[in-house]
Amino acid sequence: MQSLFDMIVQLGAWAWFALAVVLLVLESIVPGVHFIWFGLSAAIVGVIALLVPVSWEWQIIAFAFIALAAVFWVRRKSREESSHPDVPDLNVRGAQYIGRVVTVEDAIVNGRGKVRVSDTVWSAEGEDAAKGSRVKVTGVDGTVLVVSKIDG
């Protein structure tokens, strides 16, 4: 009677394809995205074993190398993508108003006042300006908009 290991060695490439299917099925059942890279690595080793007669030891080494390379590549790519959000000012609402012209709601006196942005009133700091005058948002300091007078 043959051992399981001997049967796997005799199956060669087909054993890798079977392992790839098992790992890809596990990926769909178990949450996470790790089994897919091992499953693809097993499929690649299966193709290599079909094309080039390689001993089972080298197949295992190739699987380990391909799987590790895939995991590190995916981790690196996901870190790069997550460091560039689609909306960089999402959590800094005031930064979205930089460059916008707004109306002074409460006169800016001694560098402090309030401005109206759409239907919201924001605290503001900048050059003194009378109520109703138009100013441009040039920056944000926490929840305070930094404004400057518009020439003209």
C-alpha positions in Angstrom: 0.0 0.0 0.0 1.3 3.4 -1.0 1.7 6.2 1.5 -0.2 9.5 0.9 3.2 11.2 0.3 4.1 8.7 -2.5 0.8 9.2 -4.2 1.2 13.0 -4.1 4.7 12.7 -5.6 3.3 10.5 -8.4 0.5 12.9 -9.1 3.1 15.7 -9.6 1.5 18.7 -11.2 -2.0 17.5 -10.6 -1.4 17.5 -6.9 -0.5 21.2 -7.1 -3.7 21.9 -9.1 -5.8 20.1 -6.5 -4.1 22.1 -3.7 -4.8 25.3 -5.7 -8.5 24.4 -5.9 -8.6 23.6 -2.2 -6.9 26.9 -1.3 -9.2 28.9 -3.6 -12.3 27.3 -2.2 -11.0 28.1 1.3 -10.6 31.7 0.2 -14.2 31.9 -0.6 -15.3 30.4 2.7 -12.8 31.9 5.2 -12.7 35.7 5.5 -9.5 37.4 4.4 -7.5 37.5 1.2 -4.5 35.3 2.0 -5.5 31.9 0.6 -5.9 33.3 -2.9 -2.1 34.1 -3.1 -1.2 30.6 -1.9 -3.7 29.1 -4.3 -2.3 31.0 -7.2 1.2 30.0 -6.2 0.2 26.4 -6.1 -1.3 26.7 -9.6 1.9 28.3 -10.9 4.0 25.5 -9.5 1.6 23.1 -11.1 2.2 24.7 -14.5 6.0 24.6 -13.9 5.8 20.9 -12.9 3.9 20.2 -16.1 6.4 22.1 -18.3 9.7 21.2 -16.6 10.4 17.9 -14.9 11.4 19.1 -11.4 11.8 17.1 -8.3 9.2 17.5 -5.5 11.8 19.2 -3.3 12.3 21.9 -5.8 8.6 22.2 -6.3 8.1 22.9 -2.6 10.9 25.4 -2.6 9.3 27.1 -5.7 5.9 27.1 -4.0 7.4 28.7 -0.8 9.3 31.4 -2.8 6.3 32.3 -5.1 3.9 32.4 -2.2 6.1 34.6 -0.1 6.9 36.9 -3.0 3.1 37.2 -3.8 2.2 38.0 -0.2 5.0 40.6 0.2 4.1 42.2 -3.2 0.4 42.4 -2.2 1.2 43.9 1.2 3.4 46.5 -0.4 0.8 47.4 -3.1 -2.0 47.6 -0.5 0.1 49.9 1.7 0.8 52.2 -1.3 -2.8 52.4 -2.3 -4.1 53.1 1.3 -1.6 55.9 1.7 -3.2 57.8 -1.1 -6.9 58.2 -0.2 -9.5 59.2 -2.8 -10.5 62.3 -0.8 -7.4 63.5 1.1 -9.3 66.2 3.0 -12.2 64.0 4.0 -11.6 64.3 7.8 -10.4 68.0 7.6 -13.7 69.6 6.5 -12.4 73.1 6.7 -9.5 72.3 4.2 -12.2 71.7 1.6 -13.0 75.4 1.7 -9.5 76.7 1.0 -9.6 79.0 -2.0 -13.3 79.7 -1.6 -14.8 83.2 -1.3 -17.1 83.5 1.7 -19.1 86.2 3.4 -18.3 87.7 6.8 -21.2 86.9 9.2 -19.8 88.6 12.3 -17.3 91.4 11.7 -13.7 90.3 12.0 -12.3 92.5 14.8 -8.8 92.1 16.3 -8.3 89.2 14.0 -11.3 87.1 15.1 -14.9 86.8 13.7 -17.2 84.5 11.9 -17.8 83.7 8.2 -20.7 82.0 6.5 -19.9 79.0 4.2 -23.1 77.9 2.5 -25.5 77.3 5.4 -22.9 77.0 8.1 -21.2 79.7 10.2 -17.5 79.1 10.9 -15.1 80.9 13.3 -12.5 82.8 11.3 -9.3 84.7 11.8 -7.5 87.1 9.6 -7.4 90.8 8.7 -10.2 92.9 10.2 -13.3 93.0 7.9 -16.8 94.4 8.2 -19.9 92.3 8.3 -21.1 91.4 4.8 -17.7 91.8 3.2 -16.3 89.1 1.0 -13.1 87.3 2.1 -11.1 84.3 0.7 -10.3 81.2 2.8 -6.5 80.7 2.7 -6.1 78.1 5.4 -7.4 76.2 8.3 -6.3 76.2 12.0 -8.2 73.3 13.6 -11.8 74.4 13.3 -11.1 78.0 12.5 -10.9 79.2 8.9 -8.0 81.5 8.1 -9.2 84.3 5.7 -7.8 87.2 3.9 -9.4 90.3 2.3 -10.1 90.2 -1.4 -8.6 93.1 -3.4 -11.1 95.1 -5.3 
